[in-house]
Amino acid sequence: MGFGVSFLGIIFVIGIQSLLDFRIEYLIGNLLVLGAMGCWGLYTSISKKTMKDNHTAFETTAGGVFMGMILFGIGSIFEEFWLLPGLTSMTFWIGVLVLGVFATFMSFTLYFVSVDSIGPTRAAIFINLVPIFGTLFSVVLLQEKILWTFGIGHILIRLWIILIIRKQTQ
């Protein structure tokens, strides 16, 4: 029941407004976000198995980052990335550093430490807060507007987290 309530909350945060103001790019973007969440769940399960095989959160993250770097590197060769004008921009390299070190390596390592400490179910429930934080950061950094659907979605997601935590402590 908690999963259903949370999923409904996520739909409100990322999806209802695009149905009210229908544009195909909103629908495609929201479907991609939902697909990414499914991939994240699969990644979490595989990583938990990896950590059970006597690998630390740091080793699990480093392995994932290394494999991602190799696969993205192979793909970028076909895009001729070396011709992009952004490669000479300091802003570009600061963005790469922030994305690579903080948003990827540090956040995944801390996430896997929490998975290892409190278990995948308790850690995974907080992944549902990602759309909320993403929306809040877009308001602060990009001056986006918060719509009424965000408030409803936020309440539903928090309700699910409370339901799951209560169920696990009983």
C-alpha positions, -999 to +999 in steps of 0.1 A: +000+000+000+029+024+009+045+018-025+012+027-043+008+059-023+044+069-030+041+061-067+010+082-068+029+110-051+057+108-077+031+109-105+018+141-090+052+156-087+063+148-122+033+138-142-001+154-135+008+189-147+020+175-180-014+159-185-032+192-177-009+211-200-002+183-225+029+185-245+045+153-259+080+163-247+066+164-211+052+129-215+084+116-230+105+132-203+084+119-175+084+084-189+122+086-190+123+097-154+101+067-144+124+044-164+154+059-146+138+052-113+133+016-123+169+013-133+179+029-100+160+002-082+177-025-102+211-009-096+204-008-058+195-045-057+226-055-077+248-033-055+234-048-023+243-082-037+278-070-045+283-057-010+272-090+004+301-105-015+325-087+008+329-055-012+327-021+006+305+007-004+336+025-017+346-005-039+310-009-052+308+027-062+343+028-077+335-002-098+302+013-110+318+046-118+347+029-136+323+008-157+302+038-165+333+058-175+344+031-199+309+026-215+303+064-218+338+069-231+332+043-259+299+060-268+314+095-268+340+085-294+312+083-320+299+118-310+334+134-316+333+151-282+367+166-288+351+191-312+327+206-287+335+242-278+325+236-242+357+217-235+376+250-233+352+265-208+360+265-170+323+264-163+321+231-182+350+215-162+336+228-128+303+211-138+321+179-147+339+180-113+307+186-094+288+159-113+316+134-111+329+138-076+299+151-056+267+140-074+281+107-085+309+093-064+302+108-030+264+105-031+266+069-043+292+059-017+271+075+011+239+058-003+256+024-003+269+029+032+233+035+042+221+005+023+248-016+041+239-001+075+201+000+074+192-023+046+180-017+010+143-013+019+148+015+045+174+032+023+154+029-009+123+047+005+143+079+006+150+077-031+114+089-035+125+122-022+147+128-053+119+144-074+111+167-044+147+178-040+151+181-078+120+204-079+132+225-049+166+229-064+151+240-097+131+267-078+162+279-060+187+277-088+165+282-120+136+303-106+111+276-117+075+278-104+061+253-080+027+240-091-001+227-068+006+192-080+040+194-063+024+199-029+000+169-033+029+147-045+051+158-017+024+149+009+018+115-007+055+106-008+061+116+028+030+096+038+045+065+021+078+070+039+060+073+072+039+042+065+070+021+056+090+033+086+061+025+110+056-009+094+092-018+098+094-007+135+063-027+145 
